[in-house]
Amino acid sequence: MNLPPEGQLLRIFIGESEKYEGKPLYEWIVIKAKEHGLAGATVLRGLMGFGANSRIHTSKILRLSLDLPIVVEIVDTPEKIKEFLSRIESVVTEGLVTLEKAEVHIYRGSNQDK
């Protein structure tokens, strides 16, 4: 798969404890991104954060560490990102979703020419 130099970055900020269809929401999103043929996705786990509810989530306090911040990043063409976003928009019931331009310099896997 080739990616043009003008890509788009989709970032989804959610809580670690959020679920959808019995799976962690971040896992469900990555699986759906793969099923829809998107170029790639990465899940990042935050050490500390807060969102619209203004509750601080941190790994320092055991009782608050059950819902750490999660960021799912997905890069692809603007068209594919827009289509994917329309499919998952109703699933992200709490959190933040952002889009930004991404300049793609390298996109290759280990089985491709270097």
Number of C-alpha atoms within 10 A of each C-alpha: 9 9 15 12 14 13 20 21 19 23 19 21 22 23 24 18 15 17 15 13 8 8 12 14 21 25 14 17 22 19 12 15 20 13 9 12 12 18 18 13 18 12 17 12 14 17 13 16 15 14 15 8 8 8 10 14 21 19 16 10 9 8 10 14 17 14 18 20 24 23 21 20 19 21 24 24 19 18 11 17 21 14 11 18 17 10 11 14 10 9 15 18 10 14 17 13 16 10 17 12 13 16 13 15 10 10 13 12 9 6 6 8 6 6
